Amino acid sequence: MRILVTNDDGIDAPGLAALARRAVEAHHDVFVLAPREEMSGAGASMGSLALHHPIEIRPRRIPTLNGVPAHAAAATPAACAILGCLGAVGPPPDLVLSGINHGFNVGRSALHSGTVGAAITAAAWGAKGLAVSTAWADGEVHWETAASVALDLSGWFMDAEDLRALNVNVPNTARGELRGVRWATLAPVGAIRSSIVGIEETADGEGIRVLTDHRSTDPAAAPQRSDRALVAGGWVTLTGLGGLAEQNPSGEKAGEPALRGLLEPGVGDGARSDGAHPPGLQR
């Protein structure tokens, strides 16, 4: 299987090296195409790729990945996934492994994760995408545990026809201490919750500076079957992600007769049937 390894922590991150190394040990055809610098919070942004700018990609040697083709791109994680799927640095991958992110990507805030964004983007561009994250820690991080879990799951994931993108969160612990694997719903909030703690004027008085605070959420307050609660309890969590999907309401208010009444006659030129002008428009 041909595997592209990318991330949002940047090409020099230890989690990426651990993930790629494990994929090589599993005898897959591995290549790395990752952002040249940290891109956390980029979500599925295409960045420069959407602005028709040339994207600089340079070879990069990763000391612990001898023989593995690696490239650093001036691009977001999602753009790296797209470039890989388009064949920018070799044949397209069957699977994009994104991570290992240093910090859980749980709850609905996973929407903002560049790690998850790369996996979802891969699914939209012809490959499958698996995002893997572990807990933030100032001390020891068990990269090998998360890497081994991701590769153990990859074969099963590739055979699951109804899954295109998968979000995996792995407790930061030794492999033997994991409780097992569980399907999980997305918690209402992620592992970190942001808030505004102050707003002040800029020095020139023409703008404002917004001061924010970011604090850990309480996993005990999350729904029991959610990713936030289960991973805190020692479980590896799996959440299938559908990417962009239609969401159409039902009922009488969504029917065609109701839709026809939403626009005033002549809305295209600002005219109304009663001769008046729409609110806010004057002559």
N, C-alpha and C positions, 0 to 999 in steps of 0.2 A: 504494500500500500504506500502511495506517495503522500507524505505529510508535510504541510507547511506549519512551522512553529512561529508564532508572533506573540505580541503582548502589548500592554500599555505602560509598563514600567521602564521601557527602553531596552535596547539590545544588550546592554551590559548587565542587566538584572540577573541575579542568581537563580531566580525561579525559571526564567527562560532556558538557561543552560541546563538545569536539572531536568526539565521537561524534554528538551531535545535529546539529551544524553540517554534518557530512558527509552525514547522512541528508537534511537539507534540500536540500543541493546536488544530491542524487540525485533530487530532486523527489518525495519521499515526504511524506505527511501526518503530521507529527511533533508529538508532545506529550511533555512531561517531567512525571513524577511520581516524586519521589525523596525519600529521608529528609532531614530538615532538618539532621541532623548525622551524623557518621561512625557506621556500623553494621558495621564490619568484624568478621568472625567470627560473624555472626548466622545463617549457614546459611539454611535454609528456614523459620526461625521466623516465626510469625504475630504474635508479640508481643501487643499490646493487642487486636488483632482477635479473638483467641481468648478474651479475657476479657470480652467484651461491653461494652467501654468505648467511648464516642464517640472518634473519631479526628480530631484537628484537622488540617485541610489549609488552607494559605494560598497565595495567588498569590505568585509570586516572579519578579522580572525578572532575567534573565541577560543582561548587557550585550552579549555576542557572539551572542545568539540573538534578534535583533529580530523580533517577530511570532510567535515560537514560544510557545504557551501552556505555562507552567511553573508547577508547584505543589510546595511543600515539605510533607511530611507528618510528623507525629509517629508514625512507623511504621517497621518494618523493611523491607528491600528486598523480601522476599517479600510482605509485606502491601501494599506499593505495587503490586506486580504484580497481586495479587488485586483491589485496589481499582480499578486500571485496567481489568482484564478485566470487572469488574462494572459499569463505566460511571460511576464516581464523578465524573469530570471530563470526560466526553464519551464519544463512541462507543468501544466496546472496540477494542483493537488486533488486527491480524493477527499482528504480531511484536513481541516485547519484546526490545530490545537492552539488555543490562546491562553497564555498564562506563563507561569503560575503567578497569579496576582497576590501581592503581599497585602492582605486584608480581604475579608469576606465580601462577596458580592451577593447579598441577599435582599429580599424584599423588593418592593416596586422601584426602589431607587437604583436597582441594577440597570434600569433604563439608561442611566448616565454613565455606566461603566464602559471604558474603552475595551476592556477585556471581553465583556459580553457583546459589545458592539461589533467586534471583529468576528465573533462566532455567528451572530445573526446575519451579518453581511455575507459571510462565506456561504451560508445557506441560500442566499438570494442570488449568488453568482456561480452556482453549479457545483459547489462542494458541500460537505457537511461541516458543521462548526461545533466544537466542544470547548467551552470556557471553563477553566479550573482556577479556584482561589483557595487560599488558606488564611487563617487568622493573622492579624497584625501582632507582632511581638517585638519588644526591645531586645529580648534574649534570643534563645535558640529557635530557629524556624525549621520545621521538619519538611524541607523541600522534597526529599526522596519519598516521603509518604504520599504527598499529593501527586507527585509524578507517577508513582507506581499505580495509584488508584486510577488516574486518567488513562494510562495505557491499558490497564486491566479492563476498563469500561469501553475502550475504543472499538474493539472487535464486535462486541454486542451492539454498540451504538450504530456501527456501519450496517449491521444486519437488520436494524429496526426501520422498516420501510416508512413508517408513519412519523418518524422523528427526523428533523433536519438540523435543529440547533438545540443544544443541551447545556444547561448551566449546572456546574458541579461545584459544591463547596465541601472542603475537607478539613476536619478538625486538625489543629496544629499539635499533633501527638505522634508517638511512635506507631508504626503500622499495626503492631499487635494489640494496641489499646483501642482501636476503632471498634465501635459497637456493631457496625454493619452499614447497609445502604438502605435509604428510604426515599420514596417519592415525596416531594414537598410542594406545598403551595407557596406563593410569594407572600411574605409578610406585608402588612400595610406599610411599614417603614423598614428601612435598612438597618445595618449595624451602627450607623452614625446618623444623627439627626442634626440638621443645621438650623440656626436661628439668627435673627438680626438683633444685635445687642447695642447698637448705637448708629446714629447718622450725624455726620458733621460736615461743615462746609470745607471746601478746598481752600488752600491758602489765598488764591486769587478771588475767592468769593463767587465764582461763576459756576461751580458745580458742587457735588456732594461726594463724600466718602462713606461707604456703607461698611460698618464693622460687623463681622459675623463670628459666631461661636459654633463649634462642632463637638458634640458629645455622644458617647456611646449610649445606645438604647438598652433597655432591660429585656433580655430574651424571655424572662418569665412572664412579661406582659404580652408577648406575641402569641398568636393562636398556636395550639399544640401541634398541629400538623404543618406548620409553616417552616420554611427554611431557617428562619432566624432562631426558632425554638429548638428544632431538631439538631442543627449543627452544634449549638451550644451544649446539647446533651450528649455529644460524642458520636453522632451519626453523620455519615457521608450523605449529603442531600442531592437529589436529582430533580431538576425542574425543566421540562420541555418548554421551549420558547417558540412562539409562532411568528415572531417578527411583526411586520405591518400586516394588519388584517382588517377586513371590513367590519363595521359595527353599525348595522342599520336597525332602527327601532321598528316596533310592530304596533298594530292597533289603528284605530280610525284616524288619529292625528298624523299618521305616517302614510296614509293612503294617497293615491293620485289626486282625488278630488280636493283633499286638504292642501296638497302641494301647489295645485293650480291657483289657490287663493293667497299664496305667500307673496306674490309680486303684484304690484299695482300695474295697471295698463300703462304702456309707454315708459316703463322704468328705465329703458335704455337711454332715452333723451331727457329724462328729468321731468316729463309731463305727467299729469294726473288726470283722471277722468273728470274730476270736478273743476279742472282749470287751475287749481292751486298748485303751488310748488311744494315738493317734499320738505319736511322740516329741516331747517338749517340752510336752505338755499334761498337766496334773495336776488332780485334784479334791481 
